[in-house]
Amino acid sequence: MNSFFFCGIGGSGMLPLAMIMKSRGFNISGSDRSNDQGRTPEKFNWLQQQGIEIVPQDGKGLTTDFDALIVSSAVEDSIPEVKVAKEKNIPILKRAELLARIFNESKTSIAIAGTSGKSTTTGMLAWILTCAEKNPTVMNGANFLNFVSQEAPFASAITGDKNLFVSECDESDGSIILYHPEIAVLNNIALDHKPVDELIPIFRQYLSQSKKQVLNLSNPAISQNFLEEFRDTALTFGIESPHTAINITNYTPTQAGSTSILHNSLENTVCTLTLHVPGKHNVENATSAICAAYLCGVPIDKSVEALDSFKGVARRLENIGNINNINIIDDFAHNPDKIKATISSLKEHKGRLIIYFQMHGFGPLKLMKKELKGAFLEGLDPNDILIMPEVLYLGGTVSKDYAAHDFINEINVGGATRNIRGEWFETREEGGDFILETARSGDRIIIMGARDDTLTSFAKSLLEKLKQKLS
């Protein structure tokens, strides 16, 4: 095979894979509904500048010249390219199938898994290995801020040595079992697209297909289900966990991030980990990356040194800007575990939170509504505000019997005694106007949600409008 057509090529998982395949000499073309709708045109213009042809998503661009059509797990049979592929007997491959194929061929393959923190951990490991001059190939679901430049504004892939391959691996569609890594990292397990009891066997198979594992024993689901089974091959770490290979203590928030002490029984050393990304969860992500790098031959002190210059990944508590002591923050949190981590990190510092949360699908909202309500109601303080527009809908067949306004009504009932407000707006513009009218000095405005690149544009536009208003 040497020619692939990517349906939904602008997606967070599709774009980096397309770039990796392009770097290996394959002919790549694609389509995307967002491009047809005029969303994020800069992304598709950049892809075309890289030699990737972008065509309308009408099926006309898919010809028998292509060896396979690449689709995500979310693509439905009604998509024009899928119909054409079936009519013309063009093989259809899931994104994860193609990624697993090239990943499993790598001599040293490192998979990053877990309900939360995959993209950040992948970014941290990519930076450590790059600083160690290991020249990795890296596949991620978010832009690496250390690698973003004017020439590479969409840096979610690193096209290096094909025999050292680091990849974020997704459990939500079960495709994680396609990967057979040399090193399998597991950060955490919590409710997301699937209940925890359904995730345990999926992650067990993933771990059993690897030679070495990195396990976060601070996560109860991991320590209770996998420690004994993988004790002989796993490298373990945890917060206040003296019986792990790396024990994290003395977590201290700073204005820009945190410091922690790593007690390392592997090399019999103690060192200070300084991060410029906030939150205790990022200390766990960093230690996952440090352990994986150690298994690749990078000394722990060298990894700690590299992480002192780690800038983060896009849309993970990313600071967009500040005006009149009002901070605009862009964040990918979309499940209960991620939302709790984000709010916990923000609460390490003073200031009211105004959270604009766009849910990424009607199905996930209905599945996780109880836990999502708990994350917000337990995490927010009196006078914090939760704002929701309608649920993101990008097409397809889906039940809309439980929507954002239903969720906000329940937030207002549950938060009434603590003066926690929920506001629902039918359009993004109305929600943005409310924020502009409400924001005051000391507030943190968080634009939160997944699967919609235009949320970042919205965050930036709010900053500009605040500047105009306050100038």
VOKOLGU-17725 format. One record per residue: x, y, z of N, C-alpha, C, O in turn. Coordinates in steps of 0.2 Angstrom, whole numbers, plus 5000, padded with zeros to 4 digits. Last residue first. Layout:
BEGIN
XYZXYZXYZXYZ/...
END
This chain:
BEGIN
495052445137495552495135495352565135495652605134/494052355139494352385145494952435143495252465148/493552315127493152335132493452375137493252425140/494752265121494352325118493952355123493852415123/494952155129495452215128495152275126495352325128/493852075127493952105134494452165133494452215137/494052045114493552085115493552115122493352175123/495251965115495252025111494652075113494752135113/494751865123495251905125495351965122495352025125/493751805114493551835121494151885124493951935126/494651755104494151815103493951845109493851905109/495251655111495651705109495151765107495351825108/494151565113494451595119494951655117494951705121/493751545100493251575104493651605110493551665112/494851465096494751535093494251575097494351635097/494651355104495251395105495151465102495351515105/493451305099493451335106494051375107494051425111/493751255086493551325087493451355094493351415095/493951125088494551165087494351245088494751285090/493251005097493051065093493651115093493751155098/493550905106493350885099493050945095492750945090/492950965122493350925118493050925111492550945109/493151105135492751055130493251015125493851045124/493151265140493251195142492851155137492251165136/493851415145493451385139493651305139494151285137/493751505160494051435157493551415151492951405152/494351645167493851615162494151555159494651565155/494551695183494851655178494351625174493851595176/494551865190494251805187494751765183495151785180/495251975193495351925198495051855195495151805198/494052095188494752085189494752025194494352025199/492652015179492952065183493652045185493851985185/491351965168492051965171492252025174492052075172/490051995163490051975170490851975173490951985179/490052035150489752075154489852065162489852105166/490751925144491051995144490752045149491052085151/489851825147490551825150490851895150491151915155/488851865138488751855146489351855149489451895155/489451845126489251915128489151915136489251965139/489651705126490251755126490051825128490351855132/488351665125488751645131489351695131489551715137/487951715113487551735119487951725125488051765130/488851645104488851715105488551745111488751795114/488451515105489051535108489151605109489451635114/486651495110487251505105487851525109487851545114/485851465120485751425114486351435110486551385106/486451445137486351495131486351455125486751405124/486351435154486251405148486151455142485651495143/487151435169486851475164486851435157487451415155/487251405187487251375180486851425175486351445176/488051445202487551465196487751425190488351415188/487951415219488351405212487851405207487351375206/487551435232487551485227488051475221488451525219/487251325239487951345239488051405235488651425234/485951285236486151305243486851335244486951365249/485951265222485651315225485851335232485951395234/486551155216486951205218486651265222486951315224/485451075211485951045216486451105219486651085225/484751165203484451135208484951115214484851125220/485751195194485551255198485151225204485051255209/486051075188486551105192486251155196486451165202/484851055182484951005187485551035191485551025197/484951155172484351155176484551115183484351135188/486051105165486051165169485551175174485651195179/485450985159486050985163486051045168486151035174/484551045150484250995156484850995161484650995167/485351115142484851155146484651105152484451135157/485951005135486351055140485951095144486051095150/484950865135485350915132485650955137485550945143/484250715130484450745136485050795134485550775131/483850675118483250685123483550705130483150725134/484450655106484550725109484050735115483850785116/485250525098484750545102484850605106485450615109/485950525082486050525089485450545093485050595090/486750515067486150495071486350485078486750455080/487650655060487550585062486950575066486550625067/488450805067488150765062488050695064488350675069/489050875077489350875071489050835065489350815060/488650965091488350915086488650925079488550975076/488851005108489151005101488850945097488850885099/487451065117487951015115488251015108487851025104/487351245119487051175117487651125116488151145114/488351305132487951315126487651245125487751205129/488451345149488451295144488051315138487551345139/489451395163489051415157489051365152489551335151/489551415180489651375175489151395169488551405170/490451525192489851515187490051465182490551465179/490651545210490851525203490251515198489751505201/489851575221489951635216490351615210490351655205/490551445230490051495229490251555225490851575226/491551335220491451375226490851415225490651435219/491651175212491551245212491451275219491151235223/491751035215492351075214492251145214492751185216/490450985217490950975222491551015221491951035226/489851025205489551045211490051035217490051075222/490750965195490651035195490351055202490651105205/490650825198491350855197491250935198491650965201/489250795198489650795205490350825204490550865209/488950815185488650855190489050855196489250905200/489750705180489850775178489650825183489950875185/489050595186489750615188489950685186490350715190/487750615179487850615187488550625189488650665194/488150605166487850665169487850665176488050725179/488650515157489050535163488750595167489050625171/487750485147488050435151488350455157488350425162/487350615142486850575146487150515150486950505155/488550655137488250695142487750655146487750655152/488850555127489250555133488950595139489050585144/487650585118487750525121488250525128488050505133/487950715114487350705118487450635121487150635127/489550785115489150745112488550725117488650735123/490450875122490650855115490150795112490350765107/489951025130489950955130490050925123489750955118/490751165135490451135129490451065129491051035128/490851275147490951205146490451185140489851185141/491551405154491151395148491351325146491851305143/491751455171491851405166491351395161490751395162/492451565180491951565175492051515170492551525166/493051575197493051535190492351545187491851545189/493851695206493251665204493351625198493751655193/495351665216495051695210494451655208494451595208/496951595220496351635222496051655215496351665210/497451425217497651495217496951535218496451505217/497051295217497651305221497851385221498251405225/496051295208495851315215496451315220496451335226/496551235197496351305197496251335204496451395206/496651105201497251145199497151215200497551255202/495351075202495751065208496451105207496651145211/494851085189494651135194495051135200495251185203/495650985183495651055181495451105186495851145188/495150865190495850885190495950965188496350995191/493750875187494050875193494750895194494950945198/493850855173493650915175493850925183493950985185/494450725172494850785169494550845172494950895174/493350655178494050645180494450705178494850735182/492250675169492250695176492950695179493150745183/492850745153492550695157492550715165492950755166/493450855148492750845145492450785149491850765148/494750975146494350935150493650925148493250965146/495551065138495251005135494750965139494450915137/495551245139495651175142495251125139494651135137/496251405141495951355136496051285138496651265140/495851545149496251485149495851435145495251435145/496151715153495851675149496251605148496751605146/496151815168496551765164496051725160495451705162/496251975173495751925171496151875166496351895161/497052085175497052025180496451975179496251945183/496852155163496552185169496552125175496052125178/497152015154496952085154496652105160496152075162/498051875147497751915153497651985152498052015148/497951715138498151785139497851815146497351785149/497951575138497851615132498051685132498351715128/498651445145498451515147498451555140499051565137/497951285145498351335142498151405143497551425142/497451165151497551225155498051275152498551305155/497751115136497751075143497951135148498551145149/497851165124497151155127497251115133496751085135/499451095119498851145118498251115121498051055122/500551055132500251045126499651085125499351105130/502151125139501451095139501251075133501551075128/503451155140502951205140502251185140501751225141/504851105149504251085146503751135146503551165151/506051135156505851175150505251155146505151175141/506051035166506051105168505951155162505751215164/506150915159505450945160505451015163504951045164/507550905159507150915152506550945154506250995151/507850865172508150925169507750945163507551005162/507150745173506950795177507250865174506850915174/507950675164507250685162506950745166506650785164/509150675170509150705164508450715162508250765159/508850595182509050665183509050705176508850765176/508650475176508050505179508250585180507850625179/509350435160509450435167508850485170508650535167/508650335148508750405149508750405157508350395160/508250205143508950225144509150295146509750315146/506950175142507350185136508050205137508350225132/506650175155506650115152506950115145507050065142/506650315157507150275160507150205157507750175156/505450345150506150365147506650325151507150315147/504550295159504550275152505250285149505550245146/504750385170504850305170504950275164505350235163/504450505165505150495167505250415168505850395166/503050485162503550505156504250485159504650455155/502650475175502450425170503050425164503350375162/502950595180503350535183503150475178503650435177/502050675173502750685172503150625174503650605171/500850635178500950625171501750635170502050595166/501050675191500950605190501050595182501450545181/501050815189501650785192501650705191502150675190/499750835184500350835180500950815183501450795179/499050815196498950765190499550775185499750725183/499250935203499550875205499550815200499950775199/499551085193499151025195499550965197500050945194/500251175178499951165185499651105187499451065182/501851175171501151165170500851145177501151115181/503151185174502851245173502151235170501951275166/503951095188503551095182503251165181503151195186/505351015195505051075194504651075187504851065182/505850895206505450905199505150965199504650985203/507250855214506750905214506450915207506850925202/507850695220507850755216507250795216506750775218/508850565226508250615227508350675223508850705223/509250395222509350465222508750505224508150475224/509450265218509550285224509750355225510250375228/508950225206509650245206509850275212510350305213/507750175210508050145205508750155204509250115203/507150245220507450185222507850155217508250105218/506950415222507050365217507450305219508050305220/505850525226506350485229506350425225505950385224/505650685221505550615218506050575222506650595221/504650825226505250785227505150715225504650685227/504050955216503950895220504650865221505050875217/503251115212503851075213503651015217503151015221/502251185198502351155205503051125206503451125201/501651335191501651255191501751225197501251235202/501651465193501651445186501551365185501351345180/501651485207501251525202501151495195500651505192/501551315213501951385212501451425208500951395206/501251185225501051225220501451295219501651325225/502151045230502051115232501851155225502251165221/502350895237502050925231501851005234501551015239/503050805245503150875245502850915239503250955237/503450655234503250685240503250765240503550785235/503350505226503250575225503050605231502550585234/504450375222503950395227503950475227504450505228/504750245211504750325212504250345217503650335215/504450115214505050135212505250205213505750225214/503450105230503550115223504250125221504650145225/503250125244503450055241503450055234503449995231/502850245247503550235248503750165246504350145245/501950365241501950285240502650255241502950245236/501550495238501650465245501550395245501150365249/501050455222501150505227501050475234500550445236/502050335213501450355216501650415221502150425222/502550195202502650265205502050285209501450255207/503450055195502850085198503050155201503650165203/503649945181503950005185503450045188502950075184/503349775180503149845180503549885184503849865189/503649645181503849675175503749755175503949785171/503149585193503849565191504049605185504649615184/501849635194502349655199503049645196503549685197/500649615187501249635184501849665188502249695186/499749565197499849535191500449555187500749515183/499849665207500049595208500149555202500649515201/499249775201499949775204500249705205500749695203/498049785195498549765191499249755195499649725192/496949815204496849765199497449745195497449685192/497349915213496949855215496849805210496749745212/498050005206498449975211498049905213498349855215/497050055197497650025194497949975200498149925199/496050105205495850055200496450015197496449955196/496750205212496550145215496350085211496550035212/498250285208497550275205497350205208497650155207/499550275212499050325216498350315214497850335217/500250195204499850165210499450215214499150185219/500450185188500350245193499950215199499250205198/501650095179500950095183500950155188501450155192/502250035165502350095169501650105173501150115169/502949875159502349925161502649975165503049975169/503549775146503649815152503049865153502749885148/502949705135503549675139503649705146503849675150/501149685132501749725132502349685136502149635140/499949625133500249625127500949665126501249675121/499449665146499749595145500049585138500449535137/498949785144499549775148499949715147500549705146/497849755136498349805134499049795137499549785134/497149675145497349645139497949695136498449665134/496849775155497249715156497549685150498049665150/496049865148496749885150497149825152497749825151/494949785147495249815141495949835142496449815139/494549755160494749705155495149725149495549695147/494249895164494749855167494949795163495549795162/493149955158493849975156494349925158494849915155/492049915164492149885157492849905155493049875150/492149975176492149895176492249865169492449815168/492050105173492650085175492750005174493249975172/491050135157491150135165491850095167492050065162/491650245144491450175146491550175154491950215157/492050365142491550345137491350275139490750255137/492350375158492450425152491850395147491250405149/492950345174492350345170492450395164492650455166/494650295175494050325178493550325172493650315167/496350265178495750235175495150265179495050265185/498050305173497450315177496850275174496850265168/499150275165499150335170498650325175498750335181/500150165159499450165161499450215167499650205173/501250115146501150165151500350165153499950165148/502149985140501450005141501450055147501450025153/503449955129503349985135502550005135502450045131/503249885117503749865121503649885128503749855133/501449855113502049895114502649855118502549815122/500349825103500849775107501449805108501949795105/498749865100499449885101499749835105499549805110/497349835100497749825094498549835095498849815091/496749885112497049815112497349795105497649735105/496350005109496950005112497249925112497849915113/495050015104495549995099496249995103496749975099/493950045112494249975113494849965108495149905108/493650175111493350135107493550055107493350015102/494350225122493650235122493250195117492750175118/495750215123495350155126494550165124494250115125/497050255113496450275115496050205117496050155114/498750315115498250255113497650265117497650265123/500050405109499450405113499050355111498950345105/501650335106501050355104500550355109500550305114/503350335100502950345106502250365103502150405099/504550235093503950265092503550265098503450225102/505950205085505750225092505150265091505150325090/506050175072506150125077506150145084506250105089/505950285065505350245065505450185070504950155071/506450445071506650375070506050325070505750325075/505250565067505950545068506050475067505850445062/504150675067504250625062505050605063505450635059/502850705078503550715077503750655072503650595074/501350795079501650735077502450755076502550805074/500750905081500550855086500850785084500650735086/500851055078501451005079501150955084501350945090/500451165068500051105071500551045072500651005068/501351255064500851275069500451225072500151225077/502751265059502451205061501951225066502051205072/503251395056503251345050502851285052502551245048/503151455068502751485063502751435057502251435053/502951315080503351365077502851395071502351375070/502951195093502551235088502951295086503351325090/503651115102503851105095503451155090503551155084/503151145114503851155113504051145106504651175104/501851115113501951185113502751195112502951245109/501150995103501651005107501951075107502151095102/499350975101499951005099500451015104500351025110/498650815103498650885104499350915102499850875102/498750675102498150705100498150775101497550805101/500250605093499850635099499250665097499050675091/501650515090500950525088500550545094500550515099/503350525086502850535091502150555088502150595084/504950455084504350475081503750475086503750425090/506450535093505850485092505350505087505350565084/507850565095507550575089506950525088506850485084/508650565106508450505104508050505098507950455095/509250675114509450665107509250595104509650555101/508650715125509150665126509450635119509850595119/507650795120508250825124508850775125509350795125/506850695115507150745111507750775114508250785111/506450635127506750595122507150645117507650625115/505750745133506250715136506750675131507350685131/504750765124505250825125505850795128506350805127/503950645124504250675118504850725119505350725116/503550655137504050595135504350615128504950605127/502650765136503250765141503750715139504350725139/501750715127502150775126502750775130503250795128/501250605134501550595127501950655126502550645123/500650675145501150625146501550615139502150605140/499650745137500150785141500750735142501350755142/498850645132499250695128499750725131500350735128/498450575144498850545138499250595134499850585133/497550625154498350645154498750615149499350615149/496450485157496650565157497350565157497750525159/496350355156495750395154495950465154495650505149/497750275147497450305153496850345151496750375146/499350265139498650255140498450275147498750295151/500550265127500350305133499550295133499250315129/501850145122501150165122500950205128501150185134/503250135113503050155119502250185119502150225115/504350025105503750055105503450075112503450025116/505749985096505550015103504950055102504950105100/505449945083505849905087505749925094505649875099/503849945075504449985078504749935083504449905086/502649885071503249865068503949905070504449885069/501749945079501949875081502549855077502949805079/501550065072501750065079502049995080502649995083/500950025060501650045060501950055067502550045067/499749965065500149925061500849955061501349915061/499150065073499450005076499849965072500349935074/498750145063499250175067499550115071500150105072/497750065056498350095053498950115057499550095056/496850055067497149995063497750015060498249975060/496450185070496850145075497250085072497750065074/495750215059496350255060496750215065497350205064/495150075050495050125055495750155057496250125056/495050055032495450045038495250095044495150155042/494349985018494250035024494550015030494449965033/494749955001494749935008494649995013494850055012/493549984989494150014992494149994999493750005003/492449944981492849894984493549924986494049884986/491550044977492150034973492649974976493149964973/490650044987490450034980490950014976490949974971/491450074998491050014998490849994990490849934988/491850204995492350154996491950084995492250034992/490650274994491050264988491550204989491550164984/490250275008489850245003490250224997490150174994/491350345013491250275015490750235010490850175008/491150465008491750425006491650355008491950305004/489950515013490050495006490650455005490550405001/489250435028489750485025489950465018490050405016/488450335033488150385028488650435026488450475021/489150255041489150235035488850285030488850275024/490150365052489650325050489550305043489850335039/491550385062491350395056490750345054490850285056/492250355074491550385075491250395068490650415068/493450295072492950255075492250285075491750255075/493950365056493950365063493450315066493050295062/494750295041494150325045494250325052494650275055/495450285026495650285033495050325036494950385035/495450185012495150245015495250235023495050185026/496750125002496350115007496050185009496350235009/497450154990497450084992496950074998496750014999/496750244977496950244984496950164986496450134984/496250244964496950254965497250244972497850234973/494950244964495250174965495950184965496350134966/494550394974494550354968494950284969495150274975/493850524981494050454983493950414977493450394974/493250644978493950634978494250564979494850554979/491850624979492150624973492950624972493150604967/491350624992491550564989491850564983492150514980/491250744998490750724994490850664991490350634987/492050845006491850775008491250755005490650755008/493350924995492650924998492450845000492650804997/495050894999494550894994493850894998493850885004/496750925000496150925004495550934999495550984995/498350844998497750874995497150864999496950815002/499750885006499250845006498650875003498450935005/500850965006500850925000500250875001500250824998/500851065016501351005017501250955011501550905012/499951145012500551175011501051115012501651115009/498851075016498951075009499651105007499951085002/498951105030498951035027499151035020499550995017/498651245030499351215032499451145029499951125027/497351245026497851275022498551245023498951235019/496851175037496751145031497251175026497551145021/497051275047497351205048497351175041497851145040/496451385043497151395044497451325044497951305042/495051365045495351355038496151355038496451335033/494051325055494851325056495151315049495551265048/492751295045492951295052493751285052493951245048/491951285033492351345034492651355041492851405043/491351165030490951215034491351285035491151325038/492351095025491851115020491351165024491051205020/493151075036493451115030492851135026492851195024/492350995043492451055046492751105040492651165040/492350875036491750915036491850985039491551035036/493650835025493450845032492850895032492850945028/494850725016494250775017494050785024494250745028/496450695008495950685013495350735012495350785008/497950605004497450655003496850645008496850595012/499650555002499050565007498650615004498850675002/500750434998500350484995499750495000499350445001/502250405009501550385006501150445003501250505006/503450435015503350435008502750415005502650394999/503450465028503750405026503650385019503750335016/502750585030503450585031503850515028504450515027/501450535028501750575023502450575023502850575018/501250465040501250425034501550465029501950445024/501350585049501850525050501850485043502450475041/500250655044500850685044501450625044501950635041/499150565048499250585041499950615040500350595035/499350565062499450505058499550515051500050485048/498950705064499650675066499850615062500350605060/497550695060498050745057498750715058499150715054/496850605068496950595061497550635058497950605054/496650645080496950585079497150575072497650535071/495950765078496550765083496950705082497550705083/495450795061495350775068496050765072496550755069/495650825048495850875052495750855060495950895064/495150715040495950725041496150775046496650775048/494050645037494050685043494750695045494950685051/494750515029494150545030494050575037494150545042/496150505019495950515026495250545026495250605024/496850385008496350445009496050445016495750395018/498450335003497850335008497450395007497750455007/499550234995499150294994498550284999498150234998/500350114996500650174996500250244995500550294995/500449945000500050005000500450065000500950075004/
END
